[in-house]
Amino acid sequence: MAEKTPTIKDSSSQVKKSLRYMRDKDRELVRGIFRFHEVSGGELSFRYKAYKEDPLEKHTFLDGETYTIPLGIARHLNNNCCYPIHRYTQDENGKVSAKIGQKVQRCTFQSLEFVDIEGLEPVPDIVTVEKVI
């Protein structure tokens, strides 16, 4: 009995099913508190579209307010709303010896639901050090 070899159609249908599952998962609603670390008491507005089928949606959040939003938006706020700061250290001869990178979180979404959802916890400030040769 010969085995069926996977075809391009088979793999593309699996990718479509996987993308549909991820899109449906990102559309599940979560309840939590928005925190705007840059401007205490401020407002953050942005437009977001994660998948081709999704419409472009405008979101506006006030610091300290409670919202029910899609999981994908909550992940976006916790994982992508940061900016990098780079510094360099010098040795005693003035040669650059290391590059220090730090990510500063602009805002976070703290879930009020007891769910263990990967990527929903706010990312703490991340510091990386790279040796420069």
Sequence and secondary structure as in RCSB ss.txt:
>XXXX:A:sequence
MAEKTPTIKDSSSQVKKSLRYMRDKDRELVRGIFRFHEVSGGELSFRYKAYKEDPLEKHTFLDGETYTIPLGIAR
HLNNNCCYPIHRYTQDENGKVSAKIGQKVQRCTFQSLEFVDIEGLEPVPDIVTVEKVI
>XXXX:A:secstr
       HHHHHHHHHHHHHHHHHHHTSEEEEEEEESSSTT EEEEEE  STTS  EEEEEETT EEEEEHHHHH
HHHHTSEEEEEEEEE TTS EEEEEEEEEE EEEEE S    TT S    EEEEEE  
